[in-house]
Amino acid sequence: MRKSKIICTIIAALLLVSCGSDLSYQDQIKNYNYLVNKADSLIIVENYNEAYQYANSAIEITDTLPNAFFAKGTAFYRQNRFEKAEENFDEVIDIEGDKSRAYKSRALVYLKMKDSDFLDDIDTYLESYPDDEGAHELRRDYFEAENDFDKAIEEYNIVIKTHKDSVELYVRRSEMYLKNKDYDETLDDYNMVLSMRPDSPDIKSKKTSLEKKINSNKNKNIFIGILIIGFIVYLLLSFLVLKPLALKKAATQVGGEYVVSRDPLVWILPILLLVVFIVMRTFDLIPNF
């Protein structure tokens, strides 16, 4: 293995020397492409150190072409050497301009580094390559990690338009809807999954649980509404009926000054309503409506 590495290094060196001679431009490009292709093949087998040697030899021939820089950037990325990877992808973008595919590769670097520049790069890339599903998937992953469920759902909507039969996409979008508390939309996705794959016990279970939760929330809201309406009715009764009675009581009672706000007739019902709600909420006794 070591002997093989030495031979490869010698070949690269000989090619580099030959490029310093009076070779034609076509021969130099041929040598350049050979070195880059060799670097790419070494990256595939995870032999990154030799890949660097070939890429560097290609760059010695010319630094005006992007391929060798891209190979180096890829090798650094695979080794989690993100700053070095970023430097080389920068070189590729400088050479290729705004339509460079290296924006996606540099976006991957930023994603690993948890750098917000990820969005700038992936958006720039998608302006030129809007149909790249892998790039949209990266945006979804980013938004999910940032708990930006609205944006993640938008990305799922885009890809589902072209993959309407993908059960997995509906399942994953339903998870985003659920986390975003969009329960009706979650149920719609559950139903879509079950229409395509009826034997999905996990989705059936999730649907049943969600329906119970929706029903429970509905009952709770109705119950709270009833309590609020009851309290408002009681306030009207207090001022129109109970207060006159309390004043009459004050006029007839013996000794001391009577204060209306301290009379149990005025404040006891709100306390009872609050106690009833807390008890029924705690012991899950809220009735179905």
C-alpha positions in Angstrom: 0.0 0.0 0.0 2.8 2.4 0.9 4.6 1.5 -2.3 1.4 2.3 -4.3 1.2 5.7 -2.6 4.8 6.5 -3.6 4.2 5.5 -7.2 1.1 7.7 -7.3 3.0 10.6 -5.9 5.8 10.2 -8.4 3.3 10.1 -11.3 1.8 13.3 -10.1 5.2 14.9 -9.7 6.2 13.9 -13.2 3.0 15.3 -14.7 3.6 18.5 -12.8 7.1 18.8 -14.2 6.0 18.1 -17.7 3.5 20.9 -17.5 6.3 23.3 -17.0 7.7 22.4 -20.4 6.4 23.5 -23.8 3.3 21.4 -23.8 0.3 22.7 -25.7 -2.6 24.1 -23.9 -4.7 21.0 -24.8 -2.0 18.7 -23.3 -1.9 20.8 -20.1 -5.7 20.6 -19.8 -5.5 16.8 -20.4 -3.0 16.5 -17.6 -5.2 18.8 -15.4 -8.3 16.6 -16.0 -6.3 13.4 -15.3 -5.2 14.8 -11.9 -8.7 16.0 -11.0 -10.3 12.7 -12.0 -7.7 10.8 -10.0 -8.4 13.1 -7.0 -12.2 12.4 -7.4 -11.7 8.7 -7.5 -9.5 8.8 -4.4 -12.2 10.8 -2.6 -14.7 8.0 -3.4 -12.5 5.5 -1.6 -11.9 7.9 1.2 -8.2 8.3 0.5 -8.2 12.0 1.2 -4.5 12.6 1.7 -3.6 11.3 -1.8 -6.6 13.2 -3.2 -5.1 16.4 -1.9 -1.8 15.7 -3.7 -3.5 15.2 -7.0 -5.7 18.2 -6.6 -2.8 20.4 -5.6 -0.8 19.2 -8.6 -3.7 20.2 -10.9 -3.9 23.6 -9.3 -0.2 24.0 -10.0 -1.0 23.6 -13.7 -3.7 26.3 -13.5 -5.7 28.0 -10.8 -8.2 29.4 -13.2 -10.3 26.3 -13.4 -12.7 25.3 -10.5 -12.6 21.4 -10.6 -9.4 20.9 -8.5 -10.6 23.4 -5.9 -13.9 21.6 -5.8 -12.2 18.3 -5.3 -10.2 19.7 -2.4 -13.2 21.3 -0.8 -15.1 18.0 -1.0 -12.2 16.1 0.6 -11.9 18.6 3.4 -15.7 18.5 3.9 -15.6 14.7 4.2 -13.0 15.0 6.9 -15.1 17.6 8.8 -12.4 20.2 8.2 -15.1 22.8 7.4 -13.0 26.0 7.4 -10.6 24.5 4.8 -13.6 23.2 2.8 -15.2 26.7 2.9 -12.0 28.3 1.6 -11.9 26.0 -1.5 -15.5 26.3 -2.3 -15.0 30.1 -2.1 -12.4 29.7 -4.8 -14.8 27.7 -7.0 -17.5 30.4 -6.6 -15.1 33.1 -7.4 -14.3 31.4 -10.6 -17.8 30.2 -11.7 -19.9 33.2 -10.4 -23.5 33.3 -9.2 -24.6 30.2 -11.0 -21.9 28.0 -9.4 -23.1 24.7 -8.1 -20.6 25.1 -5.3 -23.1 27.3 -3.5 -24.9 24.0 -2.5 -21.6 22.5 -1.3 -20.7 25.6 0.7 -24.2 25.6 2.1 -23.6 22.1 3.4 -20.5 23.3 5.1 -22.4 26.2 6.8 -25.2 23.7 7.8 -22.6 21.6 9.6 -21.1 24.7 11.2 -24.6 25.9 12.3 -23.9 29.1 10.4 -26.9 31.2 9.3 -25.2 31.9 6.0 -26.5 28.5 5.0 -29.8 30.1 4.0 -28.1 32.7 1.8 -26.1 30.1 -0.1 -28.9 27.6 -0.5 -31.3 30.3 -1.7 -28.7 31.6 -4.2 -28.3 28.0 -5.4 -32.0 27.4 -5.8 -32.4 30.6 -7.9 -30.4 28.9 -10.6 -31.4 25.3 -9.8 -35.0 25.4 -8.5 -35.8 21.8 -9.2 -33.0 20.4 -7.1 -34.9 18.3 -4.6 -31.8 17.7 -2.5 -31.4 21.4 -2.0 -35.0 21.7 -0.9 -34.5 18.8 1.5 -31.5 20.7 3.0 -33.8 23.7 3.6 -36.4 21.5 5.3 -33.7 19.9 7.5 -32.5 23.4 8.5 -36.0 24.8 9.3 -36.9 21.7 11.2 -33.7 22.0 13.3 -34.5 25.7 13.9 -38.1 24.7 14.8 -39.4 27.0 12.1 -42.3 24.7 11.2 -44.1 27.1 8.9 -41.1 27.3 6.6 -40.5 23.6 6.8 -44.1 23.0 5.8 -43.7 25.3 2.8 -40.7 23.2 1.7 -42.8 20.0 2.0 -45.6 21.6 0.0 -43.2 22.3 -2.8 -41.9 18.8 -3.1 -45.3 17.1 -2.6 -46.6 18.9 -5.7 -44.2 16.7 -7.7 -44.4 13.6 -5.5 -48.1 13.4 -4.7 -47.9 9.6 -4.1 -45.0 9.7 -1.5 -46.4 8.4 1.7 -43.2 9.3 3.5 -43.5 13.0 2.6 -47.1 13.1 3.9 -46.0 11.5 7.1 -43.1 13.9 7.6 -45.3 16.9 6.8 -47.9 15.7 9.3 -45.2 15.8 12.0 -44.5 19.4 11.1 -48.2 20.2 11.2 -48.6 18.5 14.6 -45.6 20.4 16.1 -47.1 23.6 14.7 -50.5 22.7 16.3 -52.2 22.7 12.9 -54.4 19.8 14.0 -56.9 19.9 11.1 -54.1 19.8 8.5 -52.4 17.0 10.5 -55.6 15.0 10.2 -55.8 15.7 6.5 -52.3 14.2 6.1 -53.1 11.2 8.3 -56.2 10.5 6.1 -54.1 10.9 2.9 -51.6 8.4 4.2 -54.3 5.9 5.2 -55.9 6.3 1.8 -52.7 5.2 0.2 -51.6 2.7 2.9 -54.6 1.5 4.9 -52.5 -1.0 6.9 -50.6 1.7 8.8 -51.2 1.0 12.5 -48.9 3.8 13.6 -50.8 6.4 11.7 -54.1 4.9 12.8 -53.0 5.2 16.4 -51.8 8.8 15.9 -55.0 9.7 14.2 -57.1 8.3 17.1 -55.0 10.1 19.7 -55.2 13.4 17.8 -59.0 13.1 17.4 -59.3 12.6 21.1 -57.1 15.6 21.8 -59.1 17.8 19.3 -62.4 16.6 20.9 -61.0 17.3 24.4 -59.8 20.8 23.4 -63.2 21.5 21.8 -65.0 20.4 25.0 -62.7 22.4 27.2 -63.3 25.5 25.1 -67.1 25.0 25.1 -66.9 24.5 28.9 -64.9 27.6 29.5 -67.3 29.5 27.2 -70.2 28.3 29.3 -68.5 29.4 32.5 -67.7 32.8 31.1 -71.3 33.2 29.9 -72.5 32.1 33.3 -70.3 34.6 35.0 -71.5 37.4 32.7 -75.1 36.5 33.4 -74.3 36.4 37.1 -72.8 39.9 37.0 -76.0 41.2 35.4 -78.0 39.5 38.0 -75.7 40.9 40.7 -76.2 44.4 39.7 -79.9 44.2 38.6 -81.2 41.8 41.3 -78.8 40.9 44.0 -77.4 44.3 44.6 -80.8 45.8 45.4 -81.4 42.9 47.7 -78.1 43.6 49.4 -78.8 47.3 49.7 -82.2 46.4 51.3 -80.4 44.1 53.7 -78.0 47.0 54.6 -80.9 49.3 55.3 -82.5 46.8 57.7 -79.5 45.4 59.4 -78.6 46.6 62.9 -75.2 48.3 63.7 -72.2 48.9 61.5 -71.8 50.1 58.0 -72.6 47.5 55.3 -70.3 47.2 52.3 -71.9 45.7 49.2 -68.6 44.2 47.8 -68.1 42.1 50.9 -71.5 40.5 50.8 -71.3 36.7 49.8 -74.1 37.2 47.3 -71.8 39.3 45.2 -68.5 37.4 45.0 -69.2 33.8 45.9 -70.3 32.6 42.5 -67.1 33.6 40.6 -65.1 31.6 43.2 -67.4 28.6 42.9 -67.0 28.8 39.1 -63.2 28.8 39.4 -63.2 26.0 41.8 -65.5 23.9 39.6 -63.3 24.5 36.5 -60.1 23.6 38.3 -61.5 20.4 39.8 -63.1 19.2 36.5 -59.9 20.1 34.6 -57.7 18.3 37.1 -59.7 15.1 37.1 -60.6 15.2 33.4 -64.3 15.5 34.2 -65.1 18.1 31.5 -68.3 16.8 29.8 -68.7 16.0 26.1 -70.8 18.4 24.2 
